[in-house]
Each structure stands twice: as C-alpha cells, then as structure tokens.
C-alpha cells in the first residue's frame, strides 16, 4: 500500500544537517510515511553516509547539480503518498508536526488541500515565531483555521510579513501535480511562486503551533556555494521581476485586488531598477525602468522619479540617495 505522506528533502553538501532533518521526520508520531531525499550533486559522500545510517528507511536519489527546484520536482515525481510535505535539509520538525496537519486537513477537508504551521527560529536571536512576527499583516486567531487571505500574502513573501514557510507546508499530491511544479528559473523565490499557484486552486489551512525549527544562521553557512551575487540588489530585482511577471500572467482571472497588488509590487521592482541604473550611470535604462514603474503603479513618488530621470538624472540620483539615507537612519533609531 502507498503511504499517507511523502516527505521530500532536497540536499546539497549538507550531510550533517540533512541527517538531523531526516531523524526529525522519522521520529514523527505519524508513521505512515516515506522519506525521499534528492541529492543535488553533493561531493561530501552524502549518499554513502545516509545509506549507512538509514538504509531502507529512506528513498535516496542522486542527480547532477541542477538546483533545489529540480530536486524537489524529482521528489514530487517519485512520491507515492497522498500528501506531500517539504523539508529543507537544514530545518527540523517537532515530532507531532504531521499529526497536527492531518488533523487540520481532516477538519477543513472540504475547503483545503494544503496546510502550514507556525515556525520557530534557531541559530538566530529572534525569539518570536513566524506567526507572531507577521501579526501586522495577518493574525492567526485560532488553534487551527483557514487562511482566506493567503494569495495576498504570497504576492510579497519574506521579512516580517512572511506567513507560509516551505518546511512547514504540506499539500495533496493531486493538487500539486495539477498546478505544476517548482520553477527552476527562479533562484530563491521558487517556493512562494509554487505556493501561490497552489493557492489559486485550493484553500490553505493552518496549525497555530510552532512545529518547525527554521535555521536562520548566516546565508553563507546555510547554503553551500552561495556567491556574493546573492547579496546584490540586481540579483533580488531580477528574480523578483521574473516571479511577478509570471504571477501577472496567472492572475488574469483572479480578483482585481490580487491583480492590482501584483502590479504594484512589479512597479516597485521597476522602481528599484531605476535606482540601480542611476547608480551605474545607465540613464537610458533608468528612464525605461521609470516608465515601466509608472505603467504598473503610478504614484506621486514614481511620477517624480520618472520626471527627474528625464530632466536631471544626477538630481534623481541625489534624491534617491537622500531617501535611502533617511530610511537607513530610521531603522537605526
């Protein structure tokens, strides 16, 4: 018989971390599960070591290095369970995580084919949980409930507004395979893109308990092979623009409020490009980006930036720097 839940864990040169993650899955109070580990081209003997420790308790697959999205997609293709849960190889689960999620999915089964939980951080000074940090954007009122606002939240993921974490997420396999898989062209926002597409076809319920331990140690420690490009604004803007342009195409039949929010976010990304182009003296590109920002979300500030890039790019740059300086000062007060 097929298992109730398949747990998909991608990994790359993290044998010590992924070992602890697997142990937290195998310690679950729900035993009707399978663990699929997809090794994305590790060079630290991950396969041999995991085989010696866990043997047939896990299903291990290896592939040439192609990124986490391709690894997760392979896990989805190999999954035999009715439900698929995801765990990043540096995160951990509390032993009753799956048990609580299955309870919630049973309670809200007519509305939801997906469920997420609260998250606690480790290797970080933050003591609030993810739900607590996000309360200004969304308050999880009950022990279990349905989030009817999840599409809005997934348009702008990350930071203090972040609600859904992939390591806390579980969804019905049929819904996942219907909506498509992780987009390999997205380098760091593929999880929110994936969950947004799912939220277009099914409700999300939640468990208001921190059942996931989320590693927030410095990115250089968590991600092997991460280059300095990940810290560059251009990297963030390029990935965000690609994701939001995809969402804009998807939301043609969605409520106007969601589509407008995507447009507003995309306008902010083009406005960010204006700043980058001004800093590097690419004034023609700055003007084009300002025009795109105005087309997506015409505000007073965007209109002024557009005007300055055409009339006096150097003044536009000084204005941008002044605003950034004021914003940085506000954060340090």
N, C-alpha and C positions, 0 to 999 in steps of 0.2 A: 504493500500500500504506500501511496505517496504521503510525505509528511505534511503536517498542518502549516508549518512555517519554514521558509528557506531564508537563511541569513547570508547575505552577500558581503564579503570583506575583500576589497582590493588592497594590495600592499606592494611596496617597493623599497627594498633595502631597510626593512624595519623589523627584523626577525624578533628582537626582544620585545618591542612594543606589540606587534601583532600576536605574539604568544599570549600576552596578558589579555588582549581583547578576546581571543578565542576561548580562553579559560572562563571569562565572564559570560560568554554565550553558553558554553557547556554547563555552567552552573545554574542556568535558568530553571525556575520551578516548572516551566513548560518543557517537557522532554520530547514532544512530538515535533522534532525539527531536524533540519540538516544544515550544515555549515559549508558554504562554498568559499574557498579562498582563491582569488585570482592574483597570481604573482605577475606583476607588470615588468618582467625582465630584471629581477634582482640579481646582484652579483655577490650576495653575502651568504650563499648556501641556504636560503630560506626554505626551499623545498625539502632538502635533506633533513634539516633540523626539525621542521614541523612534522615530517613523516615519522621521525624517530620518537617525537613526543606524543603525537596524537593518532598516528596510524589511520585506521579506517573511520575514526570518529569525525574526520573532515573529508571533504572532496577538494582536492588541490588541482589547480590548473595553472599552467605557465604560458606566457606569451611574450613575444618581443615587446620592448618598451614602446607603448603607444599612448600612455596616459590613463588616468583614473576612469574617465568616461568609457573608454573601450573596455577596460577591465570590468566595470560594473555591467556593461551591456552583455559581456560574455557570461557573467554570473546570472543575469536575467534569462539568457537563452538556455542555460543549463538547469535552471530552477525547476524543481518538481513540486514544491509546496503550493498550497492555495494562496498563501500570503507571502510577500517578500519584504524582509526587513533589511536595512542597510546599516553597516557599522564601518566607520573609518578605522584604519588599523591602529591609530594612536588613541582611540577613545575606549571607554569601558561601559558596561551595563550593570545596573543593580540586578540582583537575582530574580526579582519579580517584575521586571520591565515588560516582557512579553505577556505575562499573565494579566496585568492591568490593561494592556492594549486590547487583548482579545475580549476582555470584559466590556470595554467601551464599545468595541465594534459590534458586539452582540447586542448591546443596549440600543445603539443608534444604527443598526444594520440597514434599515430602510432608507437612510439618508447618506450614509458614509461608506466608502470603500477605502478610506485612508485614515490613519491615526498617528498622532505625535504626542510627545510627552515634554514635561519641563526638563531642564538641563542644569546641572551644577558644574562649575568650572574647577579644574585643578591645574597645578603648575602656574597659578596666577593669583594675584592679590584680591581679586574680586570675590566678595562673599555673597552677593545677591545671585539668585538664579536667573536664568534667561527670561522666564515669565515676569519676574519682578522688575527686571531692567526695562522690559517692554511695556510696562503698565500705561505709560502716556499714550501709546499707540493702540494698545488692545489689552483689556483686562479679562483674564480667565476667571470667571466668577465662581464656578462650581468645581467639585472634585472631578467630575467628568462632564463634558459638554460638546456642543457642535460650534465650530468657528464659522460663522456666516460671512466673515469679512476677510477671509484668507487670501482671496485674489488681490485685494488692495495691498495687503501686507507683503505679498510676494513680488509686487512690482518693484519695490525698493527694499531689498533684503539687506541684512548686515547691520552692524552697530547696535545701539541700544534699542532699536526697534525690531530687532530680529526675534521671530517667534518660532519658526519651524527650522529645526536642525536636522540634517540628513541622518545623523546617527541615532536620532530618536524616531525616525519615520518608518512606517510600515504601510503597505498598500496591497490590495488584491492583485494577484498576478495578471488576471484577465484585464483589469483596468490599465495596468502598466503596459502590457503588450498592445493594447488598443491605441493608446495615446503616443506611442513611440518611445524611444529610449533616450539615454543621455546624449547630448550633442557634443561630439569630440572637438568641434571647432571652438568651443568655449573653454577657456583655460582655468577659470576659477569660479564662474557664476553658473556652471552647468547644473548644479543641484537645485538652485532656485528656479531656473528655467524649466527643468524637469518637473518640479512640483507644481509650478504654475500651470503647465499643460494638463496635469492630472486634475488640478482644482477646477478646470473648465468643465469637467465631465462628472465629478463626484464631490460630495461634501467631505470635509475634514473634521473628525472629532479629536478630542484631546484628553489627556490624563494630566490633571493638575498636581503632579508629583515629580520631583527631580529624580528620574530613573536612569539618567545617562550622565556619565562623567566625561566632560568635554575638555580635551587637552588644549590649553591656551598658552603654552610655552612659546618663546620666540619662533617666528616662522622658519628661521634658518635651522632651528633644532628639530622642528616638526616635519619639515619637507626636505628630503634629501635631493640635492641637485638644483634647488631653487637659486636662481641667479638674481643679481641686483636689479634686473629688469622688472621683477615683481614689485619693487618699491617705487617704480617710476609712474608718474601720473599718466603718461601716454599709454602705458600698459592697461591701467584701470579703465581709461576712457575708451580704448579700442574694444576691450572685452564687453564693457557695458553697452556701448553703441550696438555691437553685433547682437547682443541679447535683446535689447529693447526694440530694435528694428524687427526682429523675429516676433516679439510679442505684439507689435503693432499690426503685423500681418494676421496674426492669430485672432486678434480681438475685434475684427470687423463686425462680427455678430454678437459681441458682448455688450453689456450696458454702457451707455455713453460715459458714465462716471469712470469706469475702468479704462476705457479707451483714452479718455482725456488725461487720466493720470499717467498712462504710458507716454503720451505725447509730451506732457510736462516734464517727465523725467528725461526723455530724449532731448528736449530743449535744453535742460541743464547740462547734459553731456556735451552738446554742441557749444554751449557757452564755455564749458571747461576747455574745449579745443581752442576757442578764441584766445584764452589766457596763454595756453602753451605756444600757439603760433606767434603771439605778440612777444613773448619772451625770447623767441629764436629769430625774430625779425622777419618772419614769413607773413607779411602783411596781406598779400593777396589771399592766402589761405585763411587768415584771420577774418577777413571780410566775408568770405564764402561761408565760414562756420557761423558768423554772426547772423547772416541771412537765414541759415537753416534753423538757428535757435529761435529767431523771430517767427518763422513759419510754424514751428512746433508750439511755442508758448510765448506770446508777445506780452511782456510785462514792461513796466516803466524802466527797470534796470536793464533789461535786454535791449529795449529801444535806445537807451542812452549809449550802451556799449556798441551797438550797431552804428550809431551816428558817429561816435568817436573813432571807430576803426576806419571809417571812410574819410573823416575830416582831419584827424590828427592821431595816427597810430601811437606815437610816442606819448601823447597825453592819455590815451586809452591805457597804455601800459602802466603809467604812473598811477592812474586811478585804480587799476586792478591791484597793484602792489599795495596801495594805501588801504584798500578794503581788506586784503589778506592780512596785513599787519594788525588792523583793528580786530579782526576776528581771532587772530592768534593771541592778542593781548587779553581778550575777553575770556579765553579758555584758561589762561594762567592766573586770573584773579581769584 
